[in-house]
Amino acid sequence: MRQEANKKGNPFLSGIFCILMFLLTCIFIGLLMIRAGNTAVIIRHTDFAEIIDETEISYYIVNTLNNLPFNEMEIDIFTVEEFIKSDAVSDEIGNVAQRYANALTRGDLDFHLSSDDVFNIVMNLEPEFSELFDHQMTTEDSDRLARTINDIVGFEGFRVGDILEDVGIGNTIPFLFISPYLLIFVGILCFVVVLTLFWLNKNKPANAFPLAGIPVLITGLILLAGWLVLNYYPHLLGETLMRFTRITGGVAYLLMLHGIVTASVGLIFSLLYFFFKPRIVKGKRVIR
């Protein structure tokens, strides 16, 4: 009778762990999307020129770059955007974002890019700047450009602690979400839930594949739905939220990318049910 009761309880427990799998998958993908390593991808798929065109900051950047003594090109904001979106530049910006994230995880709230850091970045991007200005950059040119970039951005005012203070949050929540330990912990929980589903369905192990795969598939479809709305149907968000879609091109791309991967993993895992079930039935391992 106890064995029979366990059999009757398995569908209920399987359903609970199936829901838990969905929630954990959503959290895991959400943590993946906010990683600093995604900065370069977001930059390449965001229309910065459209956002800041005809603003004071746009005129200031363009005029400053055009007035550099070594510049031999007529630069506009769209040229700047193309430059920023190049692989080398966006990757370098992504490295800077990662350095800030690392500083936050180790509690270094005073971290900011120094003038030497900016100079080293400019030197790393010397080929790209030479192409931008149509001028072979010298060390003196790079030093002048580094000081100019520092003046434009003002990195001394971009300390980790200052950024958190401007946003109005403490460092605990950002540390929790940026720290890789939370991502690893959620990933381990997902693995434990999958193992538990197989244990709960040890009499019919093929059933565990869709129970674990369908929540992952649903998560991927939700991400793809978010991408479709942001990319093609922003009016569905309402007039207020629709204004923010101008700056969410990179986020929309991440939704699409993670959505395709997640949905594919969930679909493949679910379809394994049809691959294993005939073999299990034929071997008379299923209790009917």
N, C-alpha and C positions, 0 to 999 in steps of 0.2 A: 504493500500500500504506500509506503514511503517513496518507493521508486516511481510509482504511478503519479504521486503528488508532485515529484520533482519534474516529471515529464510535462505535467499540466502547467507548472510554474514557468517553464522555460520560455514559452512564447511571450509572456508578460515581461520577464526580465530581459529577453532579447529586444523587445520594443523599447524598454527603458534605455538600454545601452545603445540602441540605434539612434535615439534622440540625442543621447550624450555624445555620440560620434559626430552628429551634425553640428552640435554646439562647439565642440572642440575643433572641428575642421574649420568652422567660421573664424574662431579665435586664432588658430594657427595661420590661416591665410591673411587675416588682418594684420598680425604681427609681421608677417613676411613683407607686406606691402609698405609698412612704415619704416623699413630698414633704411639706413642712410645710404646703403649701396644702390638703392633705386634712384638716387638723385640724378645721375647722368641720364637714365632712361626718361625720367620726367622732363628734364631740360630739353631733350631732343624732340619731345612731342608736345611742347607748350608754345603757343603763339605769343611770345613776349612782345614782339613788335606791335601786334594788334592791341595788346594790353596797355602799353605805355606810349604808343604813338600819339603825337600832338599833346604831350604833357611836358611839364617843366623839366622833369628828370630826363626825358628823351632829348630835349633841346640841349640840356647841360652836357649830357654824355657825348652827343654828336659834336657839339662845338668844341669841347675839350679835346677830343681825339683829332679833329680836323686842324686844330691850332698847334698841335705838336710840331716842333721844328723839323723833324725828320719825316713827317708824313707826306707822301707823294700821291695820295689818293683822295678822292672826294667820298667821304664816308657818310652814309645815312643810317637810320635805325635798323633798316632791314639788312644792311651789311653787317651790323653789329650782331643781329640775331643769328644770321647764318654762321658768323664766326663762333658765337657761343655754342651753337648746336653741333659744331664739328666734333668728331669723336675725341680728338686729343683734348680740346678745351672742356667739353662736358665731363670727360673722365677726370680731368684735373679738379674741376669744381666738385665732382663726386668725392674725390679724395679729401678735399677740404671739409665737406660735410661729415665724412667718416672720422676725421680728426676731432671735430667738435663732438660727435657722438661718443668717441672714445674718452674724451676729456670729461664728459658728463658721467659716464659709467665709473670713472675712477674718482669722481667728486672734485675735479679741478674746475671750480667755478670762475677762476680768474683767467682761464685759457682764452687766448685770442691770437689771430695771426699777427706776427711781428712784421716789421718792415723787411727784415731779412727773409722771412718766409715768403712774402710777396715777391721779393726780388728773385728768389729761387724758382718760384712758380713761373715768373716771366721768362727766366732763362730756360726752363723746361719747355716752354711754348715758343721759343725763339723762331722756329720755322713758320709757325702759324701767324705770329705777329709780323714777321717779314712779309708774308703774303698779304696780310691785311693792309699794311701801310705801303706795299710795293717798294720796300726799302730793306736792304740787308742790315739787320739790327746789329749794332755794336754793343759792347758792354756798357758804355756810357748811355747809349739809347735805352737799353734795358733798365738801367738804374733810374733814368728820368721817368720812364713809363711806369715803373714800380711805384715811384713816389706819387705820380699822377693818379694811379689806381687807388693808392692808399688815401689820397685826398678825396677822391670821388666817393669811396665806400666808407672810409673812416673805421678801419678795423679795430681801433682801440676802443671804440664804443660798442663793439660786438663781442664783449666777453660773454662766456656761457651764462654767468650769473645775471648779467644785464639783460640778456635775451629772455631768460625765464621771468625776470622781474617785469619786463615790458609786457609779456604775455599775461602776467598775473597769476602764475602757478608756481608751486614749489618745485624742488628738484626730484621729489620722491616718485611722482607719477611718470614723468619722462624717463627717469632712470629705470623704472620697472618695465616700461614698454620697449625701451631701446636696448636694455641688457639682453645679451644672447641667452642668458640662463632661463628666462621665462619661455623663450621660443623652444629651447631644448626640452624644458619641463613639459610643455603642452604637447610636443611631438612624442615624448615618452608616454604620456597619458593616452594619446591616440593609438599607439602601438599596444598598450595594455588593454584598451577597449576592444581592439580587433582580436587579441588573444582570448579575451573573455567571451566574445561572441562565438568563437570557435569552440571554446570549452562548454558553453551553454548548449551548443548544437552538436555535441560530440557524437550523438546518435545519428544525426543527419548533417554532417559537416558541410555539404554543398550549400545548405541554406545560409551559412554564415557569410558567404561571398556577397550576395545582394544586400544582406543586412548591414554589412560594412561599406559596400560600394555605393548603394543608393544615396545615403546621406552625403557622401563626397560628391556624387553626381549632382545632387540638388544644390549644394554649395556652389559648384561651378556654374550651374545654370543661373543662379541668382547673380553671380558676378557678371556673367554675360548680359543679363537683363539690365544691370546697372550701367554697363558700357553702352548698350543700345540707347538707353534713355539719355545719358549724358551726351552721346555723340549725335544722335539723330532725332530725339524727341525731348529736347530740354524744356519745351513749353509745358510738358506734363508736370514739371516741378513747381510751376507757379511763377509769377513774374519776379518775385523777390529772389528766389533761388536760381532762376534762369540767368540772372546777371553774373552769378559766380561761375557758370559753365565756361566762360571765356578763359578762365585760368585753370581749368580742370582737364586740359587735353592730355597731360601726362598721366594724371590719375585714371582717366578713361582708358588709356593704353594699358596701364597696369591691370585694370579690371579685366580687359580683354585677354591679356596674356595669361594671367593667373586663372581666369575663367576657363580658357581652352585647356590648359594643363590639368586643372582640377577635375573638370568634367570628363576629360579623356581617361584619367586615372580611375575615376569612379565608374565610368562605363565599362572599361576593361575588367575591373575587379568584379563588377556585377555579372558580366557575361561569362566569367569563369564558372558560374553556377551550371551553365549548360554544357561546359566542357567536362566537369567532374561528375555531375549527377548520373549520367548514363553508366559510367564506370563503377560508381559506388553501388548503384542499383544492381548491376550485373553481378557484382561480387557479393551480393546479399548482405551488405553491411548496413543497409537501412532497415530500421525496425518499423514495420507497417502496422 
